[in-house]
Amino acid sequence: MSTKEKIKERVRVKEIITIDNEIIVYNDDVNTFDHVIETLIRVCNHTAEQAEQCSLIVHYNGKCTVKTGPYEKLKPQCTQLLEAGLSAEII
């Protein structure tokens, strides 16, 4: 005769859902590649390579997501991009 033991286990799963916003930079005919790259390095803490890649994406695709995160963190960065003359918005 065998005995089977049943064990019920409760598992709590806490899921944190965060909705990240994005800073989008748009192409324009005013700013130079160097200015866009320098601004992304200064404002968004991009590496030189990352900033250059974003500037090329902006140039060829018309726009690029340059930063993601919570709105409160992105707002001052987007403001600095706008003050530097770039076309940007948070979505």
C-alpha positions in Angstrom: 0.0 0.0 0.0 1.4 3.4 -1.0 0.6 6.8 0.4 0.5 9.9 -1.8 0.9 13.2 -0.1 -0.6 16.3 -1.7 1.0 19.6 -1.1 -0.6 22.9 -2.0 1.7 25.8 -2.3 0.7 29.4 -2.5 2.8 31.6 -4.7 2.4 35.4 -4.7 3.6 37.2 -7.8 3.8 40.9 -7.6 4.1 42.4 -11.0 5.2 45.9 -11.4 4.0 47.4 -14.6 5.8 50.6 -15.7 5.0 52.5 -18.8 8.1 54.1 -20.1 7.8 57.2 -22.2 10.1 58.0 -25.1 12.0 61.2 -26.2 11.7 61.3 -30.0 14.1 63.6 -31.9 13.0 64.7 -35.4 15.0 65.6 -38.4 15.3 69.2 -39.5 17.3 71.2 -42.0 18.9 73.5 -39.4 21.1 71.5 -37.0 24.4 69.9 -38.0 25.4 66.4 -37.2 28.0 67.6 -34.8 25.5 69.8 -32.9 23.0 66.9 -32.6 25.8 64.5 -31.5 27.2 66.9 -28.9 23.8 67.6 -27.6 22.8 64.0 -27.2 26.1 63.3 -25.4 25.6 66.2 -23.0 21.9 65.9 -22.4 21.1 62.2 -22.7 24.5 60.9 -21.5 25.0 59.0 -24.8 28.4 57.6 -25.8 29.9 59.2 -28.9 29.0 56.1 -30.9 25.4 56.0 -29.6 24.9 59.7 -30.3 26.3 59.3 -33.8 24.1 56.3 -34.6 21.0 58.2 -33.3 21.9 61.2 -35.5 22.1 59.0 -38.6 18.8 57.3 -37.8 17.2 60.8 -37.4 18.7 61.9 -40.7 17.6 58.8 -42.7 14.4 57.9 -41.0 13.2 61.3 -40.0 13.0 60.5 -36.3 14.7 58.4 -33.6 13.9 57.4 -30.0 16.9 58.8 -28.1 15.8 58.0 -24.5 13.2 56.0 -22.6 12.0 56.2 -19.0 9.5 57.8 -16.7 8.0 61.1 -17.8 9.4 62.9 -14.8 12.9 62.0 -15.7 12.5 62.7 -19.4 10.9 66.1 -19.1 14.0 68.1 -18.1 16.1 66.3 -20.8 13.5 67.0 -23.5 13.4 70.7 -22.4 17.2 70.9 -22.7 17.1 69.3 -26.2 14.5 71.9 -27.2 16.5 74.7 -25.8 19.5 73.5 -27.8 17.3 73.9 -31.0 16.5 70.2 -31.6 13.0 69.1 -32.6 11.9 66.7 -29.8 8.9 65.5 -28.0 7.9 63.0 -25.3 5.5 60.3 -26.2 
